[in-house]
Amino acid sequence: MRIIFVRHGEPNYEKDCLTEAGHLQASAVAERLREEEISAVWSSPLGRARETADVTASLLNLPVQTLDFMRELHWGSRDGTPLFANGHPWDLADEIARRGISLNRSDWRESVYFRNNRVCESVDLVESGIDSWLLALGYQREEFYYRCTQADDAQATVALFSHGGSSSAAIAHMLNLPFPFVCALLHMEFTGITIIRLGRKPGSASLPCLELANDGRHIHGIKYHRLAMM
């Protein structure tokens, strides 16, 4: 199975919808995905992700199915104690690197930057949700690997439209990488595509393969109306 993670297009966060540029990006990524033989489209329930997914789903004549656990992460202090950058995961990852501290620690939740940060609960929700979803799709988590429980070796491809944070949390968990490390590694751009491929031999357990990471070539060169008017 191949899972195509797609971040939403440029948003109006206040209204939770796409901007004019975001709609252009959504159309571009839909064209980019046209030949991927996608059999199912999934989305976060938030408007900016759903609007991005709708364009691809319409092009492929598929319904959009919702994964509630893939909504954007929440961060901030649990008890009001001030946190660096209010606990924003990407700013924290940059600060940890600036201080020369390893981002590749498995105990990242216990660090001063995260142990009182609500983002840990959000990441936990994504991790448990992604494993339950994969189990329903024929992949059972066993320690660090996923065992294929499908009856045959057919290769299905699904698209999952969500957010930079929830996608980073899901990808980090699937690949056994620390969440802050993946935040620093990917810095997903709008409609950036990341593809993870799972083993398809029935009964076998394997580590998912990172096939593509944060590919935004489809939006490079788009001439946005507001820029053309300048």
Residue, then its C-alpha position, 0 to 999 in steps of 0.5 A: m500500500r502507498i499512502i500519499f500525505v498531502r498538506h492543505g493549500e494556502p489557508n485563511y486560518e481565521k476562516d479555516c478555508l483556502t485563499e485564492a492561492g490555496h485554490l490554485q495549489a489545490s488544483a495543481v496538486a489534483e493534476r499532479l495526483r491524477e495518474e497515481e491510481i488513487s483508490a480512496v481519498w481521506s481528509s482531516p475534518l478541518g475546512r482547509a484540508r477538506e477543500t484541498a481534498d475535494v478538488t482531487a476527489s472530484l477529479l477522480n470521482l471519489p468520495v472524501q472520507t474523514l479521519d478526525f484524528m488527523r486534524e491539526l495539532h494543538w500546542g501550548s502550556r498545560d498549566g499556564t507556565p510559559l513555554f518557549a514560543n508558546g510551545h510551537p513545535w517547529d519553533l521548538a525544533d529550531e531552538i533545540a537545534r540552535r542549542g546543539i541538543s539532539l533532535n533524535r532523542s526517543d525521550w523528547r516528550e520528557s524534555v523541558y520543551f515538551r513535558n508541559n506542552r499540550v502537543c504531546e497529547s495531540v501527537d499521541l492521538v495521531e499515533s493511536g489513530i494512524d495505527s487503528w486506520l492502518l489496521a483497518l487497511g490491512y497493516q498491523r503495528e508490531e513494535f517498530y514494524y507493520r505486518c501485512t494482514q491483507a489476503d493478497d499482494a495487490q498494491a493500493t494507493v490512498a491519499l490523505f489530506s491534512h496538516g503539517g503537524s498531524s502529517s509530521a506526527a503520523i510520518a514520525h510514528m510510522l518511520n519510528l522517528p522522533f516528532p521534533f526531528v520530523c518537524a525540523l526535517l520536512h517543514m512541509e509546504f502548502t500541498g507538499i506531497t509525501i509518500i510512504r509505501l508499506g510492504r505488500k507481502p501477506g504475513s510479512a512485517s517490514l519498516p515502511c519506505l519513504e518514497l517521496a518527501n515534501d514534493g512541491r514541484h507542482i506549485h512552483g511556477i504557478k502565477y498567482h493573480r495577486l502577484a501578476m497585478m503587482 
